[in-house]
Amino acid sequence: MLVIGLTGGIGMGKSTVAKMFARLGVPSFNADEAVHALQAPNGAAIPAIAAAFPGTVQNGVLNRAALRNIVLADPSALKRLEKIMHPLVRRAQKQFSSSATRQQRRAILLDIPLLFESTAKNGIKKTMDLTLTVSCPRDVQINRVKARGAMSPEQIATIIAKQMPDAEKRRRADVTIRTGLSRFHTIRTVRRLVKDLL
């Protein structure tokens, strides 16, 4: 089974590209969606988050905005959160991969925002047969995140500054998928890639 790793900064179009792969028969694991499930009311990560970040959980429900403010302001807090979340996400990813193997899938896509950042910690890139990154101009990226309406411009800038630069992701990836030209261009690129791989 071919294992494809997909990464890219916030607002670059990872989820959109992953859905394109899924429509072409390549199921995808979305690390961000796994995080949301783990942090959902009474999710598996809630007890540990409540203990590590007092006041962010009330009646089993996480205040995401409060937690975001804490980790954006304090690098050590971000590391504490990652120590909680990363093992749980990796477990969910392994379950997804095992299920795909049992179903005899020809390929899977692992949508992992911190694919390259986490390589030194757990060697996850070694499990990939191919790595992709999505990329678009900075103004397009910022406008996409603004359209979600969940973060202030300052928070968006802080997140982008903390992420690996787009140019570095493009340098490390085997393939770059441009998402800032047009949806048609992106779809055509993904279709060609899937055809070549499968």
ABEGO torsion letter per residue (X at the ends): XBBBBBBEBBGAGAAAAAAAAAAAGBBBBBAAAAAAAAABBGBAAAAAAAAABBGABBGGBBBAAAAAAAAAABAAAAAAAAAAAAAAAAAAAAAAAAAAAAAGBABBBBBBAAAAAAAAAAGAAAABABBBBBBBBAAAAAAAAAAAGABBAAAAAAAAAABBBAAAAAAABABBBBAAABAAAAAAAAAAAAAAAX
